[in-house]
Amino acid sequence: MANKLTTRDLIGSLIELQVDRDNQELMEPDNEASLIPIDKAIQEVKNQISRKTSGIDYMIVEMNKQTNLLDAEIATLMDEVKRLRGRKKSIKSSEDFFNKELLPMIIETAGNDGVFQTDTTRYKMYETWGPLEIIDEEAISDNYKRYKVEIDKKTARKAVIEAAEDGLGISGFKLEKVKRVRRS
């Protein structure tokens, strides 16, 4: 069983055959017949590369199908998570209503000295500090403020590209050209 050549091997073979053809053409410029076997070999390698590329295209299409299926599944699961968070929020709202409205009202009206007792539980009213509200942010000392530095990459990218095209650079950034493939 012959080993199948990889795409990289095929491209290497194609380059070697083209170099051989160029050398043959330089050595014998008037002998077209000597180029025919090399041209056939070049065409065969190109056909093999084309078949491999078709296989790659098939694989990319299949991977795109899988990606789309996963995206749909993610969307469905996110909808379910959203629904469950809504249920959790309604349960939390009910619990807050019981703890902040209903039970304090029961303890105040039916309890003795801020204590209400049932067969299973003892409820006691007490006071504590509530959440801190900010009413005037300007009047607050800087000791109580936190700042977060955030880089605007989109704006910076445009400026770095403009500077790079002018042969300049902006310190603190690194932007390199990358090779990409567009399928059509």
Secondary structure, 3 states (H helix, E strand, C coil): CCCCCCHHHHHHHHHHHHHHHHHHHHHCCCCCHHHHHHHHHHHHHHHHHHHHHHHHHHHHHHHHHHHHHHHHHHHHHHHHHHHHHHHHHHHHHHHHHHHHHHHHHHHHHHCECCEEECCCCEEECCCCCCCCCCCCHHHCCHHHCCCCCCCCHHHHHHHHHHHHHCCCCCCCCCCCCCCCCCCC
